[in-house]
């Protein structure tokens, strides 16, 4: 919500015929009285899991003594085994006891079934295995305490379903690998999984991957687990899926259904979410390349330039609003119902919906991000905290959005068709319905789709380098804005009911450098400061017009060339002293101005 401001901080930049200046308008930027800061403290994601807690020593164990293994040879339409612990009926091979099984060969239409005592820990070694099952899972783990599937060094292994799943017992087998028990896959070989009628790899307990190369193509989820998916080690995973790439969810216990990744290379192309956790999502490291929902080109939003009737439509209506083909399908890059923590890694995400999303809070403690999103780049319903990292957002509806947005450090560059930073409370549904902050077109108390714009949000910037290019508000606090450090540049909107800064309660700067340009129609400046502020109306200036501020000794305090046209300039830094006179130059025209 914008406020009309009362006290003039700076007069109109003078009319002139000098190069670089165009026709002036009559807009002024004014101040408001100081307001007590009420921003809520952001809360870090309460995640502290480690590899030691997530993986056992045996999860990494790939050694086996071939002379002590039970040998299973697959022979197309038959199989042989060296032990009575293996029962063979046609092309169905059933393993019934704890041991290490070395398996090789081909089954044309068959399956391996593990049906051992519930205390048994078994190791299956795949060394050149190729199994197709036309109507069920090539590998079905029915009973046992835990199964370790080792991909032998240098081996190439293939499991495929023929396009249908027909029930063979009370379990709903719907994956090319289907495990009712804990499953660990390791080794240094490769595994190709093809499932044209269901999931790729399904585990009803914990799915652990500590090594190997994987290519999974599936009509539904690529990796699907009830309790958890855990990935580490020298692991390369490529997923091409009709639903989520990696999916963990437990409908009976909301503390389960989590995903933990501490290493590996993951390339995911998913029609649904790239990574989806029903509980929390923790990433300690890894290289991620994710395309979700066909990428940002399939996003549902247009530019803010059409809001407020400027595009000829009703207020709040996007002039050419589009939606995804199936609005009920989530198409996010990485999503968690609970907390989401990223400690390090590299992330290239192109998503139709949010690139990084949590229904709770997000904490970014490191990593390098390249993001193009059809909706928000980062969205947390509660808190979004960035402590360090490099974030480049080339396309988004809103760049960073949460009820409380806190930037402590890092290097952030973002482009947004709506707000660059948006602090607003409530649950985000903007990915399917559009709307601006839930206010336009919603009527009194209505929320047509965005987050609620009540005044209890906060944006806090204490460090880092932040460059915002936004067609909506540069920073929309919907509550309070506090800047105490860092270097923030906002190249703001050029028209409409948008502004460089937008806040409901207060905007206070006590440290750091802020440079902002934008439109004048609903302009606000800081409400309080412990350092000097210059806020002025500059007339109608074209993109590429240089702005320079010098002190009385000729020292340059600010030099900036906005890439968008602008009508206002806001500047504050620790070098700026309230009450002192400075010279501002816009294009080739100069004027003395006193800092507020």
C-alpha positions as CSV (number, residue, x, y, z in Angstrom):
1,X,0.0,0.0,0.0
2,X,1.4,3.4,-1.0
3,X,1.2,6.5,1.0
4,X,1.2,10.1,-0.3
5,X,4.1,11.8,1.4
6,X,3.9,15.1,3.2
7,X,7.3,16.9,3.6
8,X,9.3,17.8,0.5
9,X,12.9,16.5,0.7
10,X,13.9,17.7,-2.7
11,X,12.5,20.0,-5.3
12,X,12.0,19.1,-8.9
13,X,15.1,18.7,-10.8
14,X,15.4,21.9,-12.8
15,X,14.0,22.3,-16.3
16,X,16.5,22.7,-19.0
17,X,17.5,22.1,-22.6
18,X,20.8,20.5,-21.7
19,X,21.5,17.1,-23.3
20,X,20.2,14.2,-21.3
21,X,17.1,15.9,-19.9
22,X,13.6,15.6,-21.2
23,X,10.3,17.1,-20.3
24,X,9.7,17.2,-16.6
25,X,6.6,16.1,-14.7
26,X,5.4,17.6,-11.4
27,X,6.0,14.6,-9.2
28,X,7.9,15.0,-5.9
29,X,9.3,12.6,-3.4
30,X,8.4,13.4,0.1
31,X,9.1,12.0,3.6
32,X,7.0,10.5,6.2
33,X,7.4,10.7,9.9
34,X,9.6,8.1,11.6
35,X,7.9,4.9,12.6
36,X,9.1,2.3,15.1
37,X,10.7,-0.7,13.4
38,X,8.7,-3.8,13.9
39,X,10.3,-6.4,11.6
40,X,10.2,-10.0,12.9
41,X,13.4,-11.9,13.4
42,X,13.8,-14.4,10.6
43,X,14.2,-18.0,11.7
44,X,16.9,-20.3,10.2
45,X,15.7,-23.7,9.1
46,X,16.0,-26.1,12.0
47,X,18.0,-28.7,10.1
48,X,21.2,-30.2,11.3
49,X,21.4,-33.6,9.7
50,X,24.8,-34.9,8.7
51,X,26.2,-37.7,6.5
52,X,27.0,-39.6,9.7
53,X,23.3,-39.6,10.6
54,X,22.0,-40.2,7.1
55,X,24.3,-43.0,6.0
56,X,25.7,-46.1,7.6
57,X,29.1,-47.6,6.8
58,X,27.5,-50.4,5.0
59,X,25.7,-48.0,2.7
60,X,29.1,-47.3,1.2
61,X,30.3,-50.9,1.1
62,X,30.7,-52.2,-2.4
63,X,33.2,-55.0,-1.9
64,X,32.3,-58.6,-2.4
65,X,34.1,-61.9,-2.6
66,X,33.1,-63.5,-5.8
67,X,34.0,-67.0,-4.6
68,X,31.6,-66.7,-1.6
69,X,28.7,-65.2,-3.6
70,X,25.6,-67.1,-4.7
71,X,25.9,-67.0,-8.5
72,X,22.7,-66.3,-10.5
73,X,22.9,-66.5,-14.3
74,X,20.1,-65.1,-16.3
75,X,19.6,-66.9,-19.7
76,X,16.9,-65.1,-21.6
77,X,13.9,-67.3,-20.9
78,X,15.5,-69.2,-18.0
79,X,17.9,-68.8,-15.1
80,X,20.3,-70.9,-13.0
81,X,21.6,-70.5,-9.5
82,X,24.4,-72.0,-7.3
83,X,22.3,-72.2,-4.1
84,X,19.0,-73.5,-2.9
85,X,18.4,-70.1,-1.4
86,X,17.3,-69.1,-4.9
87,X,14.0,-70.5,-6.2
88,X,13.5,-70.4,-10.0
89,X,10.1,-70.7,-11.7
90,X,10.3,-70.0,-15.3
91,X,11.6,-66.4,-15.6
92,X,10.8,-65.5,-11.9
93,X,13.9,-65.7,-9.7
94,X,13.1,-65.6,-5.9
95,X,15.8,-64.9,-3.4
96,X,14.9,-66.3,0.1
97,X,17.9,-66.0,2.4
98,X,20.5,-63.5,3.6
99,X,23.7,-63.7,1.4
100,X,25.5,-61.9,-1.3
101,X,24.2,-62.7,-4.8
102,X,26.2,-62.0,-7.9
103,X,23.8,-61.7,-10.9
104,X,24.5,-61.4,-14.6
105,X,22.7,-62.1,-17.9
106,X,19.4,-61.3,-19.5
107,X,15.8,-62.1,-18.8
108,X,13.4,-61.3,-21.7
109,X,10.2,-61.1,-19.6
110,X,10.9,-61.9,-16.0
111,X,11.7,-60.6,-12.5
112,X,13.9,-61.0,-9.5
113,X,11.9,-61.1,-6.2
114,X,13.5,-60.8,-2.8
115,X,11.4,-62.6,-0.2
116,X,13.6,-63.3,2.8
117,X,13.2,-63.2,6.6
118,X,12.5,-59.7,8.0
119,X,15.9,-59.8,9.7
120,X,17.8,-60.5,6.6
121,X,20.3,-58.0,5.1
122,X,21.1,-59.0,1.5
123,X,23.5,-57.7,-1.1
124,X,22.6,-58.0,-4.8
125,X,25.5,-57.4,-7.2
126,X,24.5,-56.5,-10.7
127,X,27.3,-57.3,-13.2
128,X,25.8,-56.9,-16.6
129,X,22.1,-57.4,-15.8
130,X,19.3,-56.8,-18.4
131,X,15.7,-57.6,-17.3
132,X,12.5,-56.6,-19.0
133,X,9.1,-57.3,-17.4
134,X,6.1,-56.6,-19.6
135,X,3.6,-56.3,-16.8
136,X,5.4,-55.8,-13.5
137,X,8.7,-54.8,-11.8
138,X,11.9,-56.4,-13.0
139,X,13.2,-56.1,-9.4
140,X,10.6,-56.6,-6.7
141,X,11.8,-56.5,-3.0
142,X,9.0,-57.9,-1.0
143,X,10.5,-58.9,2.3
144,X,13.8,-58.5,4.2
145,X,15.3,-56.1,6.6
146,X,17.4,-54.2,4.1
147,X,18.7,-54.8,0.5
148,X,22.0,-53.4,-0.8
149,X,22.1,-53.3,-4.6
150,X,25.7,-52.9,-5.8
151,X,26.5,-52.0,-9.4
152,X,29.7,-53.8,-10.2
153,X,32.6,-51.7,-11.5
154,X,32.4,-51.1,-15.2
155,X,29.1,-52.9,-15.5
156,X,26.1,-51.7,-17.5
157,X,22.7,-52.8,-16.2
158,X,19.1,-52.3,-17.5
159,X,15.7,-52.7,-15.9
160,X,12.6,-52.0,-17.9
161,X,8.8,-52.4,-17.7
162,X,6.8,-53.0,-20.9
163,X,4.1,-50.4,-20.4
164,X,1.7,-52.0,-17.9
165,X,1.5,-53.1,-14.3
166,X,-0.7,-56.0,-13.5
167,X,-1.3,-56.9,-9.8
168,X,0.5,-60.1,-8.7
169,X,-0.3,-59.7,-4.9
170,X,-1.8,-57.2,-2.5
171,X,0.9,-54.6,-3.2
172,X,0.4,-51.9,-5.8
173,X,3.5,-52.5,-7.8
174,X,4.0,-49.4,-9.9
175,X,7.7,-49.0,-10.5
176,X,10.4,-50.8,-12.5
177,X,12.2,-51.2,-9.2
178,X,9.7,-51.7,-6.4
179,X,10.9,-52.2,-2.8
180,X,8.7,-52.6,0.3
181,X,11.9,-52.5,2.4
182,X,14.9,-50.2,2.9
183,X,17.0,-50.1,-0.3
184,X,20.5,-48.9,-0.8
185,X,22.0,-48.6,-4.3
186,X,25.8,-48.2,-4.6
187,X,28.8,-49.1,-6.7
188,X,30.5,-47.6,-9.7
189,X,28.6,-49.2,-12.5
190,X,25.6,-47.9,-14.4
191,X,21.9,-48.6,-14.2
192,X,19.3,-47.6,-16.8
193,X,15.6,-47.8,-15.7
194,X,12.7,-47.4,-18.1
195,X,9.1,-47.3,-16.8
196,X,6.6,-46.1,-19.5
197,X,3.6,-46.8,-17.3
198,X,4.7,-45.8,-13.7
199,X,7.6,-44.7,-11.5
200,X,11.2,-45.5,-12.0
201,X,12.5,-46.6,-8.6
202,X,10.0,-46.9,-5.7
203,X,10.9,-47.5,-2.1
204,X,8.3,-47.7,0.6
205,X,10.9,-47.1,3.3
206,X,14.3,-45.3,2.9
207,X,15.9,-45.1,-0.5
208,X,19.7,-44.5,-0.3
209,X,22.1,-43.9,-3.2
210,X,25.8,-43.6,-2.5
211,X,27.4,-44.2,-5.9
212,X,26.8,-45.2,-9.5
213,X,25.5,-43.7,-12.7
214,X,21.7,-43.7,-13.3
215,X,19.5,-42.9,-16.2
216,X,15.8,-43.1,-15.3
217,X,12.9,-42.5,-17.7
218,X,9.5,-42.8,-16.3
219,X,5.9,-41.8,-16.8
220,X,5.5,-40.9,-13.2
221,X,8.1,-40.0,-10.5
222,X,11.7,-40.9,-11.2
223,X,12.8,-41.7,-7.6
224,X,9.9,-42.2,-5.2
225,X,10.1,-43.0,-1.5
226,X,7.8,-43.0,1.5
227,X,10.3,-42.2,4.3
228,X,13.3,-40.6,2.6
229,X,15.5,-40.2,-0.4
230,X,19.2,-39.8,0.6
231,X,21.9,-39.2,-2.0
232,X,25.7,-38.8,-1.7
233,X,29.0,-40.0,-3.1
234,X,30.3,-40.2,-6.7
235,X,26.8,-40.4,-8.0
236,X,25.4,-39.2,-11.4
237,X,21.7,-39.3,-11.8
238,X,19.8,-38.3,-15.0
239,X,16.0,-38.3,-14.7
240,X,13.4,-37.7,-17.4
241,X,10.0,-38.0,-15.8
242,X,6.3,-37.4,-16.4
243,X,5.7,-36.3,-12.8
244,X,8.4,-35.4,-10.2
245,X,12.0,-36.1,-10.7
246,X,12.6,-37.0,-7.0
247,X,9.6,-37.4,-4.7
248,X,9.4,-38.3,-1.0
249,X,6.1,-38.3,0.9
250,X,4.6,-40.1,3.9
251,X,0.9,-39.5,4.4
252,X,0.9,-41.2,7.8
253,X,3.9,-39.5,9.4
254,X,4.6,-35.9,8.4
255,X,8.1,-36.0,9.9
256,X,9.0,-38.5,7.2
257,X,9.1,-38.0,3.5
258,X,12.3,-36.0,3.5
259,X,15.1,-35.6,1.0
260,X,18.8,-35.2,1.9
261,X,21.6,-34.7,-0.7
262,X,25.2,-34.1,0.2
263,X,27.0,-34.9,-3.1
264,X,26.4,-36.0,-6.6
265,X,25.4,-34.7,-10.0
266,X,21.7,-34.6,-10.8
267,X,20.2,-33.6,-14.1
268,X,16.4,-33.6,-13.9
269,X,13.8,-32.9,-16.6
270,X,10.4,-33.3,-15.0
271,X,6.9,-32.5,-16.1
272,X,6.1,-31.9,-12.4
273,X,8.5,-30.8,-9.7
274,X,12.2,-31.4,-10.1
275,X,12.6,-32.3,-6.4
276,X,9.6,-32.6,-4.0
277,X,9.8,-33.4,-0.3
278,X,6.7,-33.9,1.8
279,X,8.7,-33.1,4.9
280,X,12.0,-31.2,4.8
281,X,14.6,-30.8,2.1
282,X,18.3,-30.5,3.0
283,X,21.1,-30.0,0.4
284,X,24.6,-29.9,1.7
285,X,26.3,-30.0,-1.7
286,X,25.9,-31.3,-5.3
287,X,25.4,-30.1,-8.8
288,X,21.8,-29.7,-9.9
289,X,20.4,-29.0,-13.4
290,X,16.7,-28.9,-13.2
291,X,14.0,-28.2,-15.8
292,X,10.5,-28.4,-14.3
293,X,7.2,-28.1,-16.2
294,X,8.8,-27.3,-19.4
295,X,10.7,-24.3,-17.9
296,X,10.0,-20.6,-17.4
297,X,8.5,-20.2,-20.8
298,X,5.4,-22.1,-19.5
299,X,5.0,-19.8,-16.5
300,X,1.6,-18.1,-15.8
301,X,2.5,-14.4,-15.5
302,X,2.9,-11.4,-17.6
303,X,4.8,-8.1,-16.8
304,X,3.5,-5.7,-14.2
305,X,3.3,-3.0,-17.0
306,X,-0.3,-3.9,-17.6
307,X,-1.5,-3.5,-14.0
308,X,-3.8,-0.8,-12.8
309,X,-5.6,-0.5,-16.1
310,X,-2.5,0.6,-18.0
311,X,-3.0,-2.2,-20.5
312,X,-6.7,-1.5,-21.1
313,X,-8.1,-4.3,-18.9
314,X,-9.9,-4.0,-15.6
315,X,-7.7,-3.0,-12.6
316,X,-5.6,-5.9,-11.4
317,X,-6.4,-8.0,-14.5
318,X,-3.3,-9.1,-16.5
319,X,-3.9,-8.0,-20.0
320,X,-2.9,-11.4,-21.5
321,X,-3.0,-13.7,-18.5
322,X,-1.9,-17.3,-19.3
323,X,-2.0,-20.5,-17.3
324,X,-0.3,-23.8,-17.5
325,X,-2.2,-26.6,-19.1
326,X,-2.9,-28.3,-15.8
327,X,-3.1,-25.7,-13.0
328,X,-3.3,-28.5,-10.4
329,X,0.2,-29.8,-11.3
330,X,3.0,-28.4,-9.3
331,X,6.0,-27.5,-11.6
332,X,8.5,-26.2,-9.1
333,X,12.3,-26.7,-9.3
334,X,12.8,-27.7,-5.7
335,X,9.9,-27.9,-3.2
336,X,9.5,-28.8,0.5
337,X,6.4,-28.8,2.6
338,X,8.6,-28.2,5.6
339,X,12.0,-26.4,6.0
340,X,14.3,-26.1,3.1
341,X,18.1,-25.7,3.7
342,X,20.8,-25.3,1.1
343,X,24.3,-25.3,2.5
344,X,26.3,-25.4,-0.8
345,X,26.3,-26.7,-4.4
346,X,25.5,-25.5,-7.9
347,X,22.0,-25.0,-9.2
348,X,20.8,-24.3,-12.7
349,X,17.0,-24.2,-12.5
350,X,14.4,-23.4,-15.2
351,X,10.9,-23.9,-13.9
352,X,7.4,-23.0,-14.9
353,X,6.5,-22.4,-11.2
354,X,8.7,-21.4,-8.3
355,X,12.3,-22.4,-8.7
356,X,12.9,-22.9,-4.9
357,X,9.8,-23.2,-2.7
358,X,9.0,-24.0,0.9
359,X,5.6,-24.0,2.6
360,X,7.6,-23.1,5.7
361,X,11.1,-21.4,5.5
362,X,14.1,-21.4,3.3
363,X,17.7,-20.9,4.4
364,X,20.5,-20.4,1.9
365,X,23.9,-20.7,3.5
366,X,25.9,-21.0,0.2
367,X,25.8,-22.2,-3.3
368,X,25.8,-20.8,-6.9
369,X,22.4,-20.4,-8.5
370,X,21.3,-19.6,-12.1
371,X,17.5,-19.4,-12.1
372,X,14.8,-18.7,-14.7
373,X,11.3,-19.0,-13.2
374,X,7.8,-18.6,-14.6
375,X,6.8,-17.6,-11.0
376,X,8.9,-16.8,-8.0
377,X,12.6,-17.6,-8.0
378,X,12.6,-18.2,-4.2
379,X,9.4,-18.4,-2.2
380,X,8.9,-19.3,1.5
381,X,5.6,-19.0,3.2
382,X,7.3,-17.9,6.4
383,X,11.0,-16.9,6.2
384,X,13.6,-16.6,3.5
385,X,17.2,-16.1,4.8
386,X,20.3,-15.8,2.6
387,X,23.6,-15.8,4.5
388,X,26.0,-16.2,1.6
389,X,26.0,-17.5,-1.9
390,X,25.8,-16.3,-5.5
391,X,22.3,-16.0,-7.0
392,X,21.6,-14.9,-10.5
393,X,17.9,-14.7,-11.5
394,X,17.5,-14.0,-15.1
395,X,13.7,-14.3,-15.2
396,X,11.0,-14.4,-12.5
397,X,7.6,-13.1,-11.5
398,X,9.0,-12.1,-8.1
399,X,12.6,-12.6,-7.2
400,X,12.7,-13.3,-3.5
401,X,9.4,-13.7,-1.6
402,X,8.5,-14.6,2.0
403,X,6.7,-13.1,4.9
404,X,10.2,-12.2,6.3
405,X,13.0,-11.8,3.8
406,X,16.5,-11.5,5.3
407,X,19.7,-11.0,3.4
408,X,22.8,-11.2,5.5
409,X,25.4,-11.5,2.7
410,X,25.9,-12.9,-0.8
411,X,25.9,-11.7,-4.4
412,X,22.4,-11.5,-5.7
413,X,21.3,-10.3,-9.2
414,X,17.7,-10.6,-10.1
415,X,15.2,-9.6,-12.8
416,X,11.5,-9.7,-11.9
417,X,8.4,-8.9,-13.9
418,X,6.7,-8.0,-10.6
419,X,8.4,-7.2,-7.3
420,X,12.1,-7.8,-6.8
421,X,11.8,-8.5,-3.0
422,X,8.4,-9.1,-1.6
423,X,7.6,-9.5,2.1
424,X,4.0,-10.7,2.5
425,X,2.3,-13.1,4.8
426,X,0.2,-16.1,3.9
427,X,0.2,-19.0,1.5
428,X,1.4,-18.3,-2.1
429,X,-0.8,-19.5,-4.9
430,X,0.3,-17.0,-7.5
431,X,1.7,-19.7,-9.6
432,X,-1.8,-20.7,-10.7
433,X,-4.0,-17.6,-10.3
434,X,-2.0,-14.5,-10.8
435,X,-2.9,-11.3,-9.0
436,X,-0.8,-8.6,-7.4
437,X,-0.2,-9.1,-3.7
438,X,-3.8,-10.4,-3.4
439,X,-5.2,-6.9,-3.5
440,X,-6.2,-6.0,-7.1
441,X,-9.6,-7.3,-8.2
442,X,-10.1,-9.1,-4.9
443,X,-12.4,-6.7,-3.2
444,X,-12.4,-6.0,0.6
445,X,-10.6,-8.8,2.4
446,X,-10.3,-10.7,-0.8
447,X,-7.2,-12.6,-2.0
448,X,-7.4,-13.6,-5.6
449,X,-4.2,-15.5,-5.7
450,X,-1.1,-13.8,-4.3
451,X,0.3,-13.7,-0.8
452,X,-1.6,-11.5,1.7
453,X,-0.3,-7.9,1.8
454,X,-1.0,-7.4,5.5
455,X,1.5,-5.1,7.3
456,X,3.4,-7.8,9.3
457,X,6.0,-8.6,6.7
458,X,9.6,-7.5,6.8
459,X,12.7,-7.1,4.6
460,X,16.0,-6.9,6.3
461,X,19.3,-6.3,4.5
462,X,22.5,-6.3,6.6
463,X,25.1,-7.2,4.0
464,X,26.0,-8.5,0.6
465,X,25.6,-7.1,-2.9
466,X,22.1,-6.9,-4.3
467,X,21.1,-5.7,-7.8
468,X,17.4,-5.6,-8.6
469,X,15.7,-4.9,-11.9
470,X,11.9,-5.0,-11.4
471,X,8.8,-4.1,-13.4
472,X,6.8,-4.1,-10.1
473,X,8.1,-2.6,-6.9
474,X,11.8,-2.9,-6.4
475,X,11.4,-3.7,-2.7
476,X,7.9,-4.3,-1.4
477,X,8.0,-4.7,2.4
478,X,4.3,-5.0,3.2
479,X,5.4,-4.0,6.7
480,X,8.9,-2.8,7.5
481,X,12.2,-2.4,5.6
482,X,15.5,-2.2,7.4
483,X,18.9,-1.8,5.7
484,X,22.0,-1.8,7.9
485,X,24.7,-2.8,5.5
486,X,25.5,-4.2,2.1
487,X,25.3,-2.5,-1.3
488,X,21.8,-2.5,-2.8
489,X,20.9,-1.2,-6.3
490,X,17.3,-1.0,-7.4
491,X,16.4,-0.3,-11.0
492,X,12.7,0.1,-10.5
493,X,9.5,0.3,-12.5
494,X,8.9,2.8,-15.2
495,X,5.1,3.3,-14.9
496,X,2.0,2.3,-13.1
497,X,1.2,1.9,-9.4
498,X,4.7,0.7,-8.5
499,X,7.7,2.2,-6.9
500,X,11.4,1.7,-6.1
501,X,10.4,1.3,-2.4
502,X,7.0,0.2,-1.1
503,X,6.3,-0.2,2.6
504,X,3.4,0.1,4.9
505,X,5.0,0.8,8.3
506,X,8.6,2.1,8.0
507,X,11.7,2.0,6.0
508,X,14.9,2.7,8.0
509,X,18.5,2.7,6.7
510,X,21.3,2.7,9.3
511,X,24.2,1.5,7.2
512,X,25.2,0.3,3.8
513,X,24.7,1.9,0.4
514,X,21.4,2.2,-1.4
515,X,20.9,3.4,-5.0
516,X,17.4,3.4,-6.4
517,X,15.6,4.7,-9.5
518,X,12.1,4.3,-10.7
519,X,8.7,5.8,-11.5
520,X,7.3,8.8,-9.5
521,X,3.6,8.1,-9.4
522,X,3.6,6.2,-6.1
523,X,7.1,7.0,-4.9
524,X,8.3,6.6,-1.3
525,X,11.7,7.2,0.3
526,X,13.1,6.1,3.6
527,X,11.1,7.1,6.7
528,X,14.2,7.2,9.0
529,X,18.0,7.0,8.8
530,X,21.2,7.2,10.7
531,X,23.0,8.5,7.6
532,X,22.2,11.0,4.8
533,X,19.6,10.5,2.2
534,X,19.0,12.2,-1.1
535,X,15.6,11.7,-2.7
536,X,14.6,13.7,-5.7
537,X,12.3,13.9,-8.7
538,X,14.4,13.9,-11.8
539,X,11.8,14.5,-14.5
540,X,11.4,11.9,-17.3
541,X,14.9,10.5,-17.9
542,X,15.6,7.9,-20.6
543,X,17.4,4.6,-19.9
544,X,21.1,4.9,-20.1
545,X,21.2,8.4,-18.5
546,X,24.1,8.6,-16.1
547,X,23.5,9.8,-12.5
548,X,26.5,11.1,-10.5
549,X,26.7,12.6,-7.0
550,X,29.8,14.5,-5.8
551,X,30.6,16.2,-2.5
552,X,31.9,19.8,-2.1
553,X,35.5,18.6,-2.7
554,X,34.6,17.0,-6.0
555,X,34.8,13.4,-4.7
556,X,32.4,11.1,-6.5
557,X,30.0,9.4,-4.0
558,X,27.7,7.7,-6.5
559,X,28.0,7.0,-10.2
560,X,25.2,4.9,-11.7
561,X,23.6,4.5,-15.2
562,X,20.1,2.9,-14.9
563,X,19.2,0.4,-17.7
564,X,15.5,1.6,-17.5
565,X,14.0,5.0,-17.8
566,X,13.3,6.8,-14.5
567,X,11.7,9.8,-12.8
568,X,13.1,9.6,-9.3
569,X,16.5,8.9,-7.7
570,X,17.1,7.7,-4.1
571,X,20.6,7.5,-2.7
572,X,22.0,6.9,0.8
573,X,25.4,5.8,2.1
574,X,27.6,6.2,5.1
575,X,29.5,8.9,3.3
576,X,26.4,11.0,3.0
577,X,25.9,13.5,5.8
578,X,22.4,14.9,6.5
579,X,22.3,18.7,6.1
580,X,25.4,18.9,3.9
581,X,25.2,20.1,0.3
582,X,26.2,17.9,-2.7
583,X,26.1,18.2,-6.5
584,X,24.0,15.8,-8.5
585,X,24.4,15.4,-12.2
586,X,21.9,13.7,-14.4
587,X,23.0,13.5,-18.0
588,X,24.8,16.8,-18.6
589,X,22.7,18.8,-16.2
590,X,23.9,19.5,-12.6
591,X,22.2,20.9,-9.5
592,X,23.2,21.4,-5.8
593,X,21.1,19.5,-3.3
594,X,21.0,19.1,0.4
595,X,21.0,15.7,2.0
596,X,18.1,14.8,4.2
